[in-house]
């Protein structure tokens, strides 16, 4: 046996062939070299995988830094034909954002459709839907204050807000419409509706926000993703609750004034 650390001994001393023998060095070059123990292929092309664990909250920032490093590496000479594909969490985030965005749009459309059918009106549901952008103000501010990015769990919180936030505006406008049918003026109906629905709206929002506080402050293990969702829900509820009680009555009053003027114009 010959030591692997001495390949020159193999080239001279190991006979090959019968009856005429030759040495291994006559038919091959032997040397100690480094070679991969495993060769991977992807679509019939040589490939290599680089994996890592991300322990930061801002996955988007990590993704951008990785893209910058990849661009710098690919700019090196001789790497023009190299293709890089992001996988793992980044790939799931890209597909998840698209799917969640479609889900939010569908949820908003379904909510508007149900309101339009139940109220037999298009204008009142449109006024109610204004509470959604009011909620987005608090959700964005909450993420900025807490230092969280808008990730998948944040998008789930936005989807939850579509159903939660609309409730406050629905109970307020529904009562105002009932009072108007009883003969009240628009101003009196809005004042009465606001006074009657103020406590239920505040209690509903406060109980939901208090229930989300443990998740928002990160109490317990594995609450990083849940904290982002909780911050979005708490911020969205806070802004929508306050602004709904102010903006929605104003919009309803303006819309009712436009409807009254249009009736007068048509009558004349």
Secondary structure by P-SEA (a helix, b strand, c coil): cccccccccccccccccccccccccccbbbbbbbbbcbbbbcccccbbbbbbbbccccaaaaaaaaaaaaaaaaaccccccbbbbbccaaaaaaaaaaaaaaaaaaaaaaaaaaaaaaaccaaaaaaaaaaaaaaaaaaaaaaaaacccccaaaaaaaaaaaaaaaaaaaaaaaaaaaaaaacccaaaaaaaaaaaaaaaaaaaaaaaaaaaccccccccccaaaaaaaaaaaaaaaaaaaaaaaccaaaaaaaaaaaaaaaaaaaac
